[in-house]
Amino acid sequence: VQLVESRGGLVQPGGSLRLSCAASGFTFSRYVMSWYRQVPGKERELVATISSSGGSTNYADSVKGRFTISRDNAKNTVYLQMNSLNPEDTAVYYCKSDWHDYWGQGTQVTVSS
């Protein structure tokens, strides 16, 4: 089983970045997928969740209106489109599957000028 996140990177405030998470080893289309983030010294925070079909999504208040979670079940991939990024969005971002609460390895996103 693997959840492989795309590389994050350094983005200027106000910029955009799209993360992807490619899944393998389980029936991706049957499971809820989520994105979390974590800053050193703080608890991991739920950012967004998407239902197995993609028909339902939920967001943390801090990212509502700026981030969009989506999935392509044909490609076994979940995405996180992040717009209007600000320094408070700097964190390691993780994707997670409800299949055995499996986590990806995380990818660093840094928002800074």
C-alpha positions as CSV (number, residue, x, y, z in Angstrom):
1,V,0.0,0.0,0.0
2,Q,1.3,3.4,-0.9
3,L,0.1,7.0,-0.7
4,V,2.6,9.2,-2.5
5,E,2.2,12.9,-2.2
6,S,3.6,15.3,-4.8
7,R,6.4,17.6,-4.0
8,G,5.3,20.7,-2.2
9,G,7.6,23.7,-2.3
10,L,8.1,27.4,-1.7
11,V,5.3,29.7,-2.7
12,Q,4.9,33.5,-2.3
13,P,2.0,34.9,-0.2
14,G,-1.0,35.1,-2.4
15,G,0.2,32.3,-4.6
16,S,-1.3,28.9,-5.5
17,L,-0.1,25.3,-5.4
18,R,-1.7,22.0,-6.1
19,L,-0.8,18.9,-4.2
20,S,-1.6,15.4,-5.4
21,C,-1.6,12.1,-3.6
22,A,-1.4,8.9,-5.7
23,A,-2.8,5.8,-4.0
24,S,-2.1,2.1,-4.7
25,G,-2.6,-1.2,-3.0
26,F,-6.2,-0.8,-2.0
27,T,-9.6,0.0,-3.6
28,F,-9.2,3.7,-3.7
29,S,-12.7,4.5,-4.9
30,R,-14.3,2.9,-1.8
31,Y,-12.7,5.2,0.8
32,V,-12.9,8.7,2.2
33,M,-9.7,10.6,1.6
34,S,-8.4,13.6,3.6
35,W,-5.6,16.1,3.7
36,Y,-4.0,17.1,7.0
37,R,-1.2,19.5,7.9
38,Q,1.2,19.8,10.8
39,V,3.4,22.5,12.0
40,P,6.3,21.6,14.4
41,G,5.2,21.6,18.0
42,K,1.5,21.5,17.1
43,E,-1.1,18.8,16.6
44,R,-1.9,17.5,13.1
45,E,-4.8,19.5,11.7
46,L,-7.6,18.3,9.4
47,V,-7.6,20.5,6.3
48,A,-10.2,18.8,4.0
49,T,-12.1,15.6,3.5
50,I,-13.8,14.1,0.4
51,S,-16.2,11.3,0.2
52,S,-15.5,8.1,-1.7
53,S,-17.5,9.3,-4.7
54,G,-16.3,12.8,-4.5
55,G,-19.8,14.2,-4.1
56,S,-19.2,15.5,-0.6
57,T,-16.4,17.6,0.8
58,N,-15.7,19.4,4.1
59,Y,-13.1,22.0,5.0
60,A,-11.5,23.5,8.0
61,D,-12.7,27.0,8.6
62,S,-9.2,28.3,8.1
63,V,-9.1,27.2,4.5
64,K,-12.7,27.4,3.4
65,G,-13.0,29.4,0.2
66,R,-9.3,29.1,-0.6
67,F,-8.6,25.3,-0.8
68,T,-10.4,22.7,-2.9
69,I,-10.1,19.0,-2.4
70,S,-11.0,16.7,-5.4
71,R,-10.4,13.2,-6.5
72,D,-10.1,11.2,-9.7
73,N,-11.1,7.6,-8.9
74,A,-9.9,6.5,-12.4
75,K,-6.4,7.7,-11.5
76,N,-6.5,6.7,-7.8
77,T,-5.5,10.2,-7.0
78,V,-6.7,12.9,-4.6
79,Y,-5.8,16.6,-5.0
80,L,-5.6,19.7,-2.9
81,Q,-5.8,22.9,-4.8
82,M,-4.5,25.7,-2.5
83,N,-5.1,29.4,-3.5
84,S,-4.5,32.7,-1.8
85,L,-1.8,31.1,0.3
86,N,-0.5,32.9,3.4
87,P,2.4,32.2,5.7
88,E,0.0,30.6,8.2
89,D,-0.5,27.8,5.6
90,T,3.2,26.8,6.0
91,A,3.2,23.2,7.2
92,V,3.9,19.6,6.2
93,Y,0.8,18.3,4.3
94,Y,-0.3,14.7,4.6
95,C,-2.9,12.7,2.7
96,K,-4.8,10.0,4.5
97,S,-7.0,7.2,3.6
98,D,-9.8,5.8,5.7
99,W,-8.5,2.4,4.6
100,H,-6.8,1.4,7.9
101,D,-6.1,5.1,8.6
102,Y,-3.2,4.9,6.2
103,W,-1.0,8.0,5.8
104,G,1.3,9.4,3.2
105,Q,4.8,10.5,3.9
106,G,4.1,14.2,3.9
107,T,5.2,17.1,1.8
108,Q,6.5,20.5,2.9
109,V,4.7,23.6,1.8
110,T,6.3,26.9,2.7
111,V,4.6,30.2,2.1
112,S,7.1,33.1,2.3
113,S,8.3,36.1,0.3
